[in-house]
Amino acid sequence: MTDAAPRDLTSLFAPRSVAIVGASGDRSKWGGDVGARLLRGEHRRRVYLVNGRGGEVFGRRAYPALRDLPEGPDLVILAMPATLLEDVVEDCVAMEVKAVVAVTAMLGEMGAEGKARELAAAARLRAAGALFVGPNCLGVADTTSELYAVAFLDVLPGRVGLVSQSGGFGEELNLRMAEFHLGYSRFVAIGNQADVDTPEVLRSFVGHEPTRAVVVYAEELRDGRAFARAAHELVASGTPVVLLAPGRSEASSRVARTHTGSLTSDTVAVDAACRAAGVLRVDTQREALETLVALLGAPRPAGCRVAVVSDGGGTGAICADAVSAAGFEVPAFSDATHERLRAILPANAGCSNPVDFAAATYDPEAYERVIGVVAGCGEVDAILASGVIGFWGARFPEQTGMVAKEHASLVRMAEEVKAGGLPLLANTPEVCAVVDDLRARGLPLYRDVESAVASLARLAAARQPPLGVPDLPARAARPVCAEGYWQARAALAEAGVPLVEARRTSSPGGALAAAADLGYPVVVKAAGLLHKSDAGGVVLGVADDEALAEAVRDLGERLGPGVGDLALERMAPLDAGVELILGCHWDERFGPLLTVGVGGVYTELFADTRTVFAPVDEALAERLILELRGAPLLCGARGRPPLDVAAAARAAAALSRFAAAHPEVAAAEVNPLLVFPQGAVGLDARLVLSATGGV
């Protein structure tokens, strides 16, 4: 997994000249609609129309072929039949075109042979130094340079950059953004990604002044680490990134041969990439829009204390519940703040937190006065206003004096709170000019409390520092060549993962000798089985020679000749510790991933795990363990002694380093890792080799 050398995308977004091949005077056709839109920027660049029949299009000369143009244009838009692709590409190479965008489907839709020809055409352009976007995409727009090469869409200008595999996603978001007066700085629909891909476009936004946030729609992240590195670079530059990557419902579609494989789905890998890069992941177009509204309209909260301000008791109570359910605190105000609110509100108003000033609903300046006190108290990190904001403008528009007073007051409120660095989000069911103007000014003002609270939660998540994308070590000099139990134990022990002491035997006499060496009690395992416990291949707490002989006989009878070698292991004091699972999975797109979680035979049932890019250091491994819902079990819950989390973290870090250096190992797992008050030890080890050998 390597990132391609960065290329200059200027010719894609701000070309000095542009041509459209397949230009048409019929606006219902791709070549007609895009051609007409390109002509809107004719005052910024030269626009050439290419139509095989020549003549005129939109009253301008149409050239029969690219080779007939008076110059090689910087950018060429392809909207002609797919069968002409290879010939037109040769014309582009001959004319030294710098960038090509194929807005229609090309050869890739014609089967494997067509796909190969399409990729060959893209490679031909790349070898000639040209960019190729698409094919099968909606197009490209840059509203700053007034380049509009997007089919059938009036791209709204604004501060949001878009990178999308789906033109339809960008189109729907464009329509939704109008309500909040948002628009695009750049619109890039990358389609089939035959050449230019998501990471490359993301990097082009670093330092791009008109872009204040970037939204990505990705059905396939072909190189997940390249995406994470590019997104991390952009986030570190101060531009937040929002990702919609569908596929959460397919979390169990690919089950590997280990617990870790079943826990580490495609969507979990995407989440790990987001955490590494500091990307905010959403699940719907609505969430994407609402997150962008919050990111562009409010600062990040410094903590989790939220004030709820409402003009109704029921509304405030509902909002407070939603805020608490989202993981925030709704702390009671101090006596001093309570008294300051009491001084400006009627006697029957609620002056704690949430604030309920229902008796002052008709006061057009009530929100400003209350929120002014709350914003200045220093006791909260964010404010959520919920109620009939815009009351006069929506209910009594004929009362122009009151409407104007309300409008001016709400504008002052929003600007003063924002200037003070405190995030203010709001929700109202009202629809009126006052509400519309507040949105136009950037106030995150939603239609419902759920949207406001969810957006505040994502805004809070954005303040968490990214983990970063770890570098991969050099490949180990000695690859792992077998995936049996004993090979797994040897490889992981050499890597620094502590494992319970064990002896290998294949006969009853050997078992007795091994037990004498280890000391009773012992555990007997059918070492050749992958899921030993599930198959009944583990006998715990064998206390003496007689019990051992019976256990060996029973395993042989139940499991038959396939039982293979036996492993005799020192019996660990299970009651003295807590079981974790440590696992690494090598994903073909994201590379090695480390998973830590509550372990044992109920691993999948509890699904209490954290997954990140590997390798990790011990500090991050310990942090992940302490993030588990089951972490209190490790920290001395209900009078139990605290356990050695640092030892577990050392084991996890060692496993992650091993996995990162061994791409030939598809999965490596220790389950369970038993954590004691002093130390930790793995009770089972497993490796699964890659079918490709990690190539």
Phi, psi and omega in degrees: 000109180227148177273138176291154177298138182296141178245154178281120182260015182304318183294341179279326186253333181221060181290151175280338178209152183216145176231147173242123178266120187102022179299143182216152175276358180265110184292348178280352178260153181304312182294334178283314183292313181294321179301316179296322180291322177299324181293342175295336179258021184298334179285348180257338185199163176281134182241125179246136179252127182242121178221132186304337180269356182069216179076218181234148173225126183055035177075010180240158181296136174249128181270141181294331182207161178302322183296344181274353181291153179288348179206163173277113182292152176296319187232137176236131176257128181259120177223029182258175178302146184300328184296343181268359189306308187295321178294318181292323177299318178297322175297319179298316179297315181297325182271003179056043176294143184265333182210144180228135176236121178260104185277345180249167176295143182240215189292337183299340179278000185256020178102185186299317181296317178297320179298318179297319179293322178298313179295324178295321178295319178296319179295324178298317179294316181297318179297332179274002178089014181257149174275149177225117179254132180104211356282190178062051180227166181279339177125195186225141174220146171227107187287338177289317179270001179060040173261117181237091180242045179244128186284133170058034180211127172274099184287122180284134177285147180179208189247009184256129172267140181239133169232117188217136170284341181246118175295327180298324177298313179297325180293313180295319179296322177303316180292320180291327185292337182302324181299329183255013177059036175255163177197186186259139166277315175220142179236115182232108173263112190267351173056233186283353179054045178297335178220280181294130183235181185301312181301321182294318179291321178304316181296333180292342179276347179296122180080004179279103190303319182292343184265124180250347175201153181233135176244137183237133168246119185225114174277337180212118173262096188296324175233093186298326180287323177296319175300312183297319179295316180294316180295321179298318178299319181291315178298318180296335179281353178105005180252112181290153181235132177246132183239131167246112181233099183294158177132004180298330182287353181256027186299333179250019185286336181236100183257117179276185186270018177224164174304315183301319180300320181286337179273336186257081181275176176304316184290328175294322177296320177297317177299321178296320177297319179296319180292323178296321187267343186082027181271141176267119181264134178236171186243348182218165175300321180298314179297322179299312180298312184296326176292317178299319178302315180293315182298323183273344187246354184211148174287166177287138176292142181281341181206201187247013180272125184236135171262134176252124180240124185219157175261017177204141183297315180296316179299316180295321180294316179298316180296317180298320177297317181295321178296315179296318180296335179277002176098009178265167172259145172240079188285148174294144179286158175291165178301322183295315179293320178303316181290324178295322176291320179301327183289339183248358183239159178298164185297330183267011178280153175271119188248013175268215177230111014283154176272130179236107180249043184307324181294343181252020183305322184282353178282114184291349181247012185297313181301318182298314183294314182294312183291331175300316178294314183296317181295332182266000186280340180073015185253357181224162181253350179199158177235136174238115179261128186224121179163206182266062177294132186087028184305308184290319181296326182274320187269324186226062183298338179289341178277072190300326180294313179292322178298315180296321180295316178298315182300310181298321181294316181293324177295315178300316180303308183298316183290321181291319179294317180297320179296332179279357176082012181256128179292133175236118174241153185214163172217144179208144175277353186288148175233112181196174183296327180296313179298317180299319180291323177298319177294319179299330179277357174102001178291126176290091186241108187258171181278333185219162185291326180300317180294318181296315182292316179298321179292322176297321179296318179290327176296320177294321179297330183291344180277348180289129181292139177297152177285336185086165182254111184290146174287147177272137179288170174297149179296138182302142182294328181247101180291156174281130187250350181216155186243018179291170184300315184289325176295321178296314180300315183295316183294316183286324176297319178296329180283351178105011178271122182287132180230150180297146181295137185217158174229146181257133180211158179229012182215157177303319180295319178296325179296318179295320179294320180295320180294322178296324179290317184281322187092136179285155357281159180230168173247137176248129181233145168277096192296336184280351182272142180286303177260084190295313183296316182298328182270005182073028183261020179229130176239118184264157169061037178288120195262340184202180183299319182296315179295326179293315179300320179294320180295317180296316179298316182296317178298318180297319181289318184283322186260347175075195184299336182285001181298328176067204180295153174255148172248125172256125185231149177298132181287119179277149178285089187300324182292343183271356185221184178235138183270129172244165169245135172239128180211148173235140181228130180264110180269136185295339180253334185248354181077202185286136179236137176257133174239130171239147181189177173292128192248197182094196185287346181256024183305306182293327182297313182281326179047042179260089187222163170227136181232133179219169173295141174255155003278164177234160173268176185293327180296315179291322178300317179295320178299318180296317180298319182285347175279346183297147175300329180276006183303325178305332177296333180272344190252016175096035180293143175052044173082359178288152177291144176297145184259168188276078181297326180298323178294319177297321179295322177298318179295318180296317180296320179296317179298319181295322178293320178299311183297320182295331181269357183232076179295345177286349178263110181292325180208141175225136188212142169237113182208112005266160163260115182270121184257126182252173172302330175229107175092177179207151182214138177278133181260349177205148182224150185206141173230146171230124182277150177287143178293337181261359182072019178077020179282000000 
